[in-house]
Amino acid sequence: MWKGEVCMSMVKTVTIAGVLMLLFSMGAAVAQGSDVISTSYTPSSPTVGSTVTFYATVNGGNVSNVTLWVEECTKTICHLPEEVAMTSTGDGNYTATYTLGDDTAYFHYKVFAEVNGENVESNMYNVTVGSSQNGDSSSSNGGSGGTPGFELFIAIVALMTTVILIRRKT
């Protein structure tokens, strides 16, 4: 093996190790928040201008600073996110209300909390907003659902990079 091949082999190994470490660390961070906080909201099919009630259940001790994070989007642009302090209803349950704008097409939401001195957050959820007044049941998003985000994209890129590097080596 000549000097250039050794150097290239080392670069590939370091790249693969770095990508794998990034993926594992992101998985651990997402798993922690989604296991600690579960969320739901009513109505299950919100409409423009309606008031949405959000519910969160936070597991763990010493819970404080439970906050709802909402980002409303029109068909062309997303507004700056707003944070709403959630009110405790007892036994680790919290609630908050938020009124949607008249031009909202969809919104993203998640819940932040401080649990045992650590900041945790729920998964982020995407909700499509209807234009007519209907629907009033509850939708639960705790632990599953949501739209795959950047984690899936990074995992696919890492897998493709690994396959390309292995094919070049052989």
Summary of the structure (lengths in Angstrom):
residues: 170
radius of gyration: 21.1
end to end distance: 14.3
largest distance: 71.4
contacts: 464
relative contact order: 0.21
helix: 32%
strand: 37%
